[in-house]
Amino acid sequence: EETNLDVDVDTTFRYEISYFIENKNVWKDAVYFVAIPKTFDLKNQEGEIIECVWSDYKKTMELLAYDNIKDVFEKAYKHIKDKKGIDK
């Protein structure tokens, strides 16, 4: 949602994670879906994220900072790969 992309959501992939935000002393729940972009023009929302970029599989894994998010990405990628028949 922070990219302002117009997308079609693939509701056949849904993944939930919970994590603790130490500086706020709270638990956060996040739900992830796969989305297929209708356009490729990224426009980040100021205050939400620093930068939006398109990247390939390898670069994305390098950019992701947390293991739980890497796990979500791996599962989403496998879902897309299985559904569309693509490779890394």
N, CA, C and O atoms as a MOPAC input file, in Angstrom:
PM7 MOZYME 1SCF
protein

 N      0.81100 1    -1.20200 1     0.00000 1
 C      0.00000 1     0.00000 1     0.00000 1
 C      0.85200 1     1.26300 1     0.00000 1
 O      0.39000 1     2.30600 1    -0.46200 1
 N      2.07900 1     1.20100 1     0.50300 1
 C      2.93000 1     2.39300 1     0.56800 1
 C      3.52200 1     2.80200 1    -0.77600 1
 O      4.22300 1     3.81100 1    -0.85700 1
 N      3.25300 1     2.03700 1    -1.83000 1
 C      3.80400 1     2.34800 1    -3.15000 1
 C      2.82100 1     3.09500 1    -4.03600 1
 O      3.20500 1     3.59900 1    -5.09200 1
 N      1.56000 1     3.17400 1    -3.62500 1
 C      0.49200 1     3.78800 1    -4.41500 1
 C      0.25100 1     3.08500 1    -5.74700 1
 O     -0.29600 1     3.68400 1    -6.67300 1
 N      0.65400 1     1.82400 1    -5.85100 1
 C      0.41200 1     1.05900 1    -7.07500 1
 C     -1.03900 1     0.61800 1    -7.15500 1
 O     -1.67000 1     0.32200 1    -6.14000 1
 N     -1.55700 1     0.57800 1    -8.37200 1
 C     -2.86200 1    -0.01200 1    -8.63500 1
 C     -2.59400 1    -1.48800 1    -8.89600 1
 O     -1.84700 1    -1.82300 1    -9.81500 1
 N     -3.19000 1    -2.37500 1    -8.10400 1
 C     -2.87600 1    -3.80100 1    -8.18900 1
 C     -4.13100 1    -4.65700 1    -8.16900 1
 O     -5.21000 1    -4.21700 1    -7.77100 1
 N     -3.95400 1    -5.88900 1    -8.61000 1
 C     -4.94600 1    -6.94000 1    -8.41000 1
 C     -4.38200 1    -7.85500 1    -7.32900 1
 O     -3.27500 1    -8.37300 1    -7.47000 1
 N     -5.13500 1    -8.05400 1    -6.25500 1
 C     -4.67500 1    -8.88500 1    -5.14700 1
 C     -5.01700 1   -10.34300 1    -5.42800 1
 O     -6.15200 1   -10.68700 1    -5.75900 1
 N     -3.99900 1   -11.18700 1    -5.28600 1
 C     -4.16700 1   -12.63100 1    -5.42100 1
 C     -4.49300 1   -13.16900 1    -4.03100 1
 O     -3.59900 1   -13.40000 1    -3.21700 1
 N     -5.76500 1   -13.36300 1    -3.77600 1
 C     -6.18500 1   -13.78800 1    -2.43100 1
 C     -5.91400 1   -15.26400 1    -2.15700 1
 O     -6.22400 1   -15.75300 1    -1.07000 1
 N     -5.33800 1   -15.98600 1    -3.12400 1
 C     -5.00500 1   -17.38600 1    -2.86800 1
 C     -3.72200 1   -17.50400 1    -2.04000 1
 O     -3.39500 1   -18.58600 1    -1.55200 1
 N     -2.99600 1   -16.39200 1    -1.88100 1
 C     -1.83200 1   -16.35900 1    -0.99400 1
 C     -2.13200 1   -15.38200 1     0.13100 1
 O     -2.38500 1   -14.20100 1    -0.10700 1
 N     -2.10200 1   -15.88800 1     1.35600 1
 C     -2.30100 1   -15.05700 1     2.54700 1
 C     -1.37100 1   -15.58400 1     3.61300 1
 O     -1.38700 1   -16.77800 1     3.91100 1
 N     -0.55600 1   -14.71200 1     4.19700 1
 C      0.41700 1   -15.14000 1     5.20000 1
 C      0.44600 1   -14.11800 1     6.33500 1
 O      0.52600 1   -12.91300 1     6.09500 1
 N      0.38200 1   -14.59900 1     7.54300 1
 C      0.36100 1   -13.72300 1     8.71700 1
 C      1.62500 1   -13.91300 1     9.54900 1
 O      2.12200 1   -15.02700 1     9.71300 1
 N      2.12700 1   -12.80600 1    10.06600 1
 C      3.22200 1   -12.86900 1    11.03000 1
 C      2.91000 1   -11.92300 1    12.18300 1
 O      2.15300 1   -10.96500 1    12.02900 1
 N      3.49800 1   -12.20300 1    13.32700 1
 C      3.43200 1   -11.31900 1    14.49200 1
 C      4.86400 1   -11.03900 1    14.92100 1
 O      5.72000 1   -11.92300 1    14.88800 1
 N      5.10900 1    -9.81100 1    15.32100 1
 C      6.44300 1    -9.46300 1    15.79300 1
 C      6.35200 1    -8.36300 1    16.84800 1
 O      5.37900 1    -7.61100 1    16.90800 1
 N      7.38300 1    -8.29400 1    17.66800 1
 C      7.42100 1    -7.35400 1    18.78300 1
 C      8.21600 1    -6.12000 1    18.38700 1
 O      9.33200 1    -6.23200 1    17.87900 1
 N      7.64500 1    -4.94400 1    18.61800 1
 C      8.32500 1    -3.67600 1    18.36900 1
 C      8.83400 1    -3.17700 1    19.71800 1
 O      8.07100 1    -2.66000 1    20.53500 1
 N     10.14400 1    -3.34300 1    19.93600 1
 C     10.72700 1    -3.06200 1    21.24800 1
 C     10.58500 1    -1.61200 1    21.69400 1
 O     10.23600 1    -1.35000 1    22.84500 1
 N     10.85400 1    -0.66000 1    20.78500 1
 C     10.82300 1     0.74500 1    21.21800 1
 C      9.40700 1     1.23100 1    21.53700 1
 O      9.24200 1     2.27100 1    22.17400 1
 N      8.38100 1     0.48500 1    21.09900 1
 C      6.99200 1     0.82500 1    21.43000 1
 C      6.38500 1    -0.15000 1    22.42700 1
 O      5.28100 1     0.05900 1    22.92800 1
 N      7.13600 1    -1.23900 1    22.71100 1
 C      6.71600 1    -2.26000 1    23.66100 1
 C      5.33900 1    -2.84300 1    23.31000 1
 O      4.47800 1    -3.00600 1    24.17400 1
 N      5.15700 1    -3.15300 1    22.00800 1
 C      3.88500 1    -3.71200 1    21.54600 1
 C      4.13800 1    -4.83100 1    20.54200 1
 O      5.18500 1    -4.88600 1    19.89600 1
 N      3.16500 1    -5.71200 1    20.42800 1
 C      3.15900 1    -6.73800 1    19.39500 1
 C      2.38400 1    -6.21200 1    18.19500 1
 O      1.36700 1    -5.53800 1    18.35800 1
 N      2.85400 1    -6.51400 1    17.00600 1
 C      2.17400 1    -6.11300 1    15.78500 1
 C      1.87200 1    -7.34700 1    14.95900 1
 O      2.71300 1    -8.23700 1    14.82900 1
 N      0.67400 1    -7.39900 1    14.40300 1
 C      0.28000 1    -8.45900 1    13.48500 1
 C      0.26600 1    -7.86900 1    12.08200 1
 O     -0.23300 1    -6.76500 1    11.86600 1
 N      0.81400 1    -8.61300 1    11.13700 1
 C      0.82300 1    -8.16700 1     9.74500 1
 C      0.31800 1    -9.30500 1     8.86200 1
 O      0.64800 1   -10.47000 1     9.08200 1
 N     -0.48300 1    -8.95300 1     7.86800 1
 C     -1.01600 1    -9.91900 1     6.91800 1
 C     -0.49100 1    -9.53900 1     5.54100 1
 O     -0.57900 1    -8.38200 1     5.13300 1
 N      0.05500 1   -10.51600 1     4.82900 1
 C      0.64900 1   -10.29300 1     3.52100 1
 C     -0.13100 1   -11.03900 1     2.44400 1
 O     -0.59700 1   -12.15900 1     2.65600 1
 N     -0.26200 1   -10.40100 1     1.29300 1
 C     -0.87300 1   -10.99300 1     0.11400 1
 C      0.07400 1   -10.79300 1    -1.06000 1
 O      0.96100 1    -9.94000 1    -1.01300 1
 N     -0.11200 1   -11.57000 1    -2.09900 1
 C      0.57800 1   -11.33900 1    -3.35800 1
 C     -0.29700 1   -10.38000 1    -4.16300 1
 O     -1.52000 1   -10.51400 1    -4.18600 1
 N      0.34100 1    -9.41500 1    -4.82000 1
 C     -0.40100 1    -8.47400 1    -5.66100 1
 C      0.27600 1    -8.35800 1    -7.01100 1
 O      1.50200 1    -8.32800 1    -7.10800 1
 N     -0.53100 1    -8.29300 1    -8.03700 1
 C     -0.03900 1    -8.15800 1    -9.40400 1
 C     -0.24700 1    -6.70200 1    -9.82400 1
 O     -1.38500 1    -6.23400 1    -9.87500 1
 N      0.84400 1    -5.97600 1   -10.12800 1
 C      0.69300 1    -4.55100 1   -10.47400 1
 C      0.02100 1    -4.35600 1   -11.83100 1
 O      0.28300 1    -5.09200 1   -12.78200 1
 N     -0.85400 1    -3.34500 1   -11.89900 1
 C     -1.46700 1    -2.95700 1   -13.17100 1
 C     -0.57600 1    -1.95000 1   -13.89300 1
 O     -0.61900 1    -1.83800 1   -15.11800 1
 N      0.22600 1    -1.22300 1   -13.12800 1
 C      1.21300 1    -0.29000 1   -13.67000 1
 C      2.51300 1    -0.52000 1   -12.90300 1
 O      2.52300 1    -1.22400 1   -11.89300 1
 N      3.58700 1     0.06200 1   -13.37100 1
 C      4.87500 1    -0.14500 1   -12.71500 1
 C      5.49800 1     1.16600 1   -12.23900 1
 O      6.70200 1     1.22000 1   -11.98400 1
 N      4.70000 1     2.21300 1   -12.11700 1
 C      5.16300 1     3.52600 1   -11.68900 1
 C      5.08200 1     3.61500 1   -10.16300 1
 O      4.00000 1     3.79300 1    -9.60300 1
 N      6.23100 1     3.49200 1    -9.49600 1
 C      6.27800 1     3.52300 1    -8.03300 1
 C      6.26400 1     4.95800 1    -7.51600 1
 O      6.98300 1     5.81700 1    -8.02400 1
 N      5.43000 1     5.21000 1    -6.49200 1
 C      5.35800 1     6.52700 1    -5.85800 1
 C      5.25200 1     6.29200 1    -4.35400 1
 O      4.16700 1     6.03300 1    -3.83300 1
 N      6.37400 1     6.38300 1    -3.66800 1
 C      6.33800 1     6.09000 1    -2.24500 1
 C      5.62000 1     7.19000 1    -1.46000 1
 O      5.67800 1     8.37000 1    -1.80400 1
 N      4.94100 1     6.76000 1    -0.39300 1
 C      4.26600 1     7.69200 1     0.50500 1
 C      5.30300 1     8.25900 1     1.46600 1
 O      5.96100 1     7.50800 1     2.18700 1
 N      5.44700 1     9.55900 1     1.47900 1
 C      6.40800 1    10.17900 1     2.39900 1
 C      6.01200 1     9.84700 1     3.83200 1
 O      4.83200 1     9.84800 1     4.18400 1
 N      7.01200 1     9.56600 1     4.64500 1
 C      6.77000 1     9.23500 1     6.03500 1
 C      6.54100 1     7.75900 1     6.28600 1
 O      6.67100 1     7.29500 1     7.41800 1
 N      6.20200 1     7.01800 1     5.24600 1
 C      5.96500 1     5.58500 1     5.40000 1
 C      7.20400 1     4.77000 1     5.04900 1
 O      7.61500 1     3.89500 1     5.81000 1
 N      7.79600 1     5.06300 1     3.89400 1
 C      8.99000 1     4.36100 1     3.44700 1
 C      9.94900 1     5.36100 1     2.81200 1
 O      9.53800 1     6.43500 1     2.37300 1
 N     11.21800 1     5.00300 1     2.76900 1
 C     12.24000 1     5.90300 1     2.24500 1
 C     12.29900 1     5.85600 1     0.72200 1
 O     12.39900 1     6.89600 1     0.07000 1
 N     12.23700 1     4.63900 1     0.14600 1
 C     12.43400 1     4.49500 1    -1.28700 1
 C     11.70100 1     3.26300 1    -1.79700 1
 O     11.60700 1     2.25300 1    -1.10000 1
 N     11.18400 1     3.35400 1    -3.01800 1
 C     10.57400 1     2.21400 1    -3.71300 1
 C     11.46900 1     1.83600 1    -4.87600 1
 O     11.93300 1     2.70400 1    -5.61500 1
 N     11.71500 1     0.54600 1    -5.04200 1
 C     12.50200 1     0.07000 1    -6.18000 1
 C     11.93400 1    -1.26100 1    -6.65900 1
 O     11.33300 1    -2.00300 1    -5.88200 1
 N     12.12800 1    -1.55700 1    -7.93600 1
 C     11.86100 1    -2.88700 1    -8.46800 1
 C     13.18000 1    -3.63800 1    -8.42500 1
 O     14.22200 1    -3.08200 1    -8.77200 1
 N     13.14800 1    -4.88900 1    -8.00500 1
 C     14.38700 1    -5.66700 1    -7.96400 1
 C     14.09700 1    -7.12600 1    -8.27000 1
 O     12.96100 1    -7.58800 1    -8.16400 1
 N     15.14600 1    -7.84100 1    -8.65200 1
 C     14.99500 1    -9.26000 1    -8.91900 1
 C     15.05900 1   -10.03600 1    -7.59900 1
 O     15.25100 1    -9.46700 1    -6.52500 1
 N     14.89300 1   -11.33200 1    -7.71900 1
 C     14.85600 1   -12.20100 1    -6.53100 1
 C     16.09400 1   -12.03200 1    -5.65300 1
 O     15.98100 1   -11.79100 1    -4.45100 1
 N     17.27900 1   -12.16000 1    -6.26000 1
 C     18.52800 1   -12.11500 1    -5.48600 1
 C     18.69900 1   -10.77000 1    -4.78000 1
 O     19.02600 1   -10.72900 1    -3.59400 1
 N     18.48100 1    -9.68300 1    -5.49600 1
 C     18.64100 1    -8.35300 1    -4.90800 1
 C     17.60700 1    -8.12200 1    -3.80000 1
 O     17.92000 1    -7.51200 1    -2.77800 1
 N     16.39600 1    -8.60100 1    -3.99700 1
 C     15.36600 1    -8.46000 1    -2.96100 1
 C     15.80000 1    -9.15500 1    -1.67800 1
 O     15.65300 1    -8.59700 1    -0.59000 1
 N     16.33100 1   -10.36300 1    -1.79500 1
 C     16.78600 1   -11.08100 1    -0.60100 1
 C     17.91300 1   -10.32900 1     0.10100 1
 O     18.01700 1   -10.36700 1     1.32800 1
 N     18.75800 1    -9.64400 1    -0.67000 1
 C     19.83300 1    -8.83900 1    -0.07400 1
 C     19.27900 1    -7.60600 1     0.62500 1
 O     19.80900 1    -7.18300 1     1.65200 1
 N     18.22200 1    -7.02900 1     0.07800 1
 C     17.65300 1    -5.79600 1     0.62800 1
 C     16.81200 1    -6.01600 1     1.88400 1
 O     16.73100 1    -5.13700 1     2.74200 1
 N     16.19000 1    -7.18600 1     1.98900 1
 C     15.32700 1    -7.44600 1     3.14900 1
 C     16.17200 1    -7.61600 1     4.40600 1
 O     17.14900 1    -8.36500 1     4.41700 1
 N     15.78200 1    -6.90900 1     5.46400 1
 C     16.60500 1    -6.85300 1     6.66200 1
 C     16.26000 1    -7.92200 1     7.70900 1
 O     17.12100 1    -8.28900 1     8.50900 1
 N     15.04500 1    -8.41500 1     7.71900 1
 C     14.61500 1    -9.30600 1     8.79600 1
 C     14.28200 1   -10.69900 1     8.26300 1
 O     13.70000 1   -10.84400 1     7.18800 1
 N     14.65900 1   -11.71200 1     9.03100 1
 C     14.44600 1   -13.09300 1     8.60800 1
 C     12.96300 1   -13.41200 1     8.41200 1
 O     12.61400 1   -14.15200 1     7.49300 1
 N     12.08000 1   -12.86500 1     9.26400 1
 C     10.65700 1   -13.17800 1     9.11100 1
 C     10.09800 1   -12.59600 1     7.81000 1
 O      9.20800 1   -13.19400 1     7.20500 1
 N     10.59900 1   -11.45200 1     7.37500 1
 C     10.15600 1   -10.86400 1     6.10600 1
 C     10.75900 1   -11.63800 1     4.93100 1
 O     10.10600 1   -11.81700 1     3.90300 1
 N     11.99300 1   -12.09200 1     5.08400 1
 C     12.59100 1   -12.93300 1     4.04200 1
 C     11.78000 1   -14.22100 1     3.88200 1
 O     11.59800 1   -14.71000 1     2.76700 1
 N     11.30100 1   -14.76100 1     4.98700 1
 C     10.48700 1   -15.96900 1     4.94400 1
 C      9.16700 1   -15.70800 1     4.20900 1
 O      8.74000 1   -16.53400 1     3.40200 1
 N      8.52600 1   -14.58500 1     4.47300 1
 C      7.29400 1   -14.21400 1     3.76600 1
 C      7.58000 1   -14.09700 1     2.27300 1
 O      6.83100 1   -14.62300 1     1.44900 1
 N      8.66800 1   -13.40500 1     1.92700 1
 C      9.02200 1   -13.23800 1     0.51800 1
 C      9.26200 1   -14.58200 1    -0.15300 1
 O      8.79000 1   -14.81300 1    -1.26700 1
 N      9.99700 1   -15.47600 1     0.52100 1
 C     10.26000 1   -16.81900 1    -0.02600 1
 C      8.95100 1   -17.55300 1    -0.31500 1
 O      8.78500 1   -18.14400 1    -1.38200 1
 N      8.02900 1   -17.51100 1     0.63900 1
 C      6.75100 1   -18.20200 1     0.47200 1
 C      5.92200 1   -17.57200 1    -0.65300 1
 O      5.30000 1   -18.28500 1    -1.43900 1
 N      5.91400 1   -16.24700 1    -0.72900 1
 C      5.17700 1   -15.55600 1    -1.79300 1
 C      5.79500 1   -15.86700 1    -3.14900 1
 O      5.08100 1   -16.11900 1    -4.11900 1
 N      7.11400 1   -15.85100 1    -3.21300 1
 C      7.79900 1   -16.14400 1    -4.46800 1
 C      7.50100 1   -17.56500 1    -4.93000 1
 O      7.23500 1   -17.79600 1    -6.10900 1
 N      7.54400 1   -18.51100 1    -4.00600 1
 C      7.23400 1   -19.90200 1    -4.34400 1
 C      5.79700 1   -20.00900 1    -4.84100 1
 O      5.52600 1   -20.73200 1    -5.80000 1
 N      4.88400 1   -19.30100 1    -4.20300 1
 C      3.48800 1   -19.30700 1    -4.63000 1
 C      3.36700 1   -18.80700 1    -6.07600 1
 O      2.68600 1   -19.42300 1    -6.89600 1
 N      4.02500 1   -17.69800 1    -6.37800 1
 C      3.98000 1   -17.13200 1    -7.72800 1
 C      4.63600 1   -18.07800 1    -8.72100 1
 O      4.10400 1   -18.33700 1    -9.80100 1
 N      5.80000 1   -18.58900 1    -8.33800 1
 C      6.53500 1   -19.51300 1    -9.21300 1
 C      5.68700 1   -20.74000 1    -9.54600 1
 O      5.59900 1   -21.15000 1   -10.70400 1
 N      5.06900 1   -21.31600 1    -8.52600 1
 C      4.22500 1   -22.50400 1    -8.73800 1
 C      3.00600 1   -22.17300 1    -9.59900 1
 O      2.61000 1   -22.96700 1   -10.45200 1
 N      2.42300 1   -21.01700 1    -9.37700 1
 C      1.21300 1   -20.62500 1   -10.08200 1
 C      1.49900 1   -20.20500 1   -11.52800 1
 O      0.72500 1   -20.51300 1   -12.43400 1
 N      2.59200 1   -19.51500 1   -11.73100 1
 C      2.90200 1   -18.97900 1   -13.06300 1
 C      3.96000 1   -19.75700 1   -13.80600 1
 O      4.16700 1   -19.52400 1   -14.99700 1
 N      4.64200 1   -20.68300 1   -13.13400 1
 C      5.66900 1   -21.47200 1   -13.78800 1
 C      6.93200 1   -20.68000 1   -14.10800 1
 O      7.55000 1   -20.89600 1   -15.15100 1
 N      7.32500 1   -19.75300 1   -13.21000 1
 C      8.54100 1   -18.97200 1   -13.44100 1
 C      9.68300 1   -19.53300 1   -12.62100 1
 O      9.48200 1   -20.37600 1   -11.74700 1
 N     10.88600 1   -19.05800 1   -12.91000 1
 C     12.08500 1   -19.49700 1   -12.20200 1
 C     12.84100 1   -18.26600 1   -11.72600 1
 O     12.61200 1   -17.16000 1   -12.21400 1
 N     13.75500 1   -18.46600 1   -10.75900 1
 C     14.51600 1   -17.34900 1   -10.18700 1
 C     15.29800 1   -16.61900 1   -11.23300 1
 O     15.99300 1   -15.65200 1   -10.92100 1

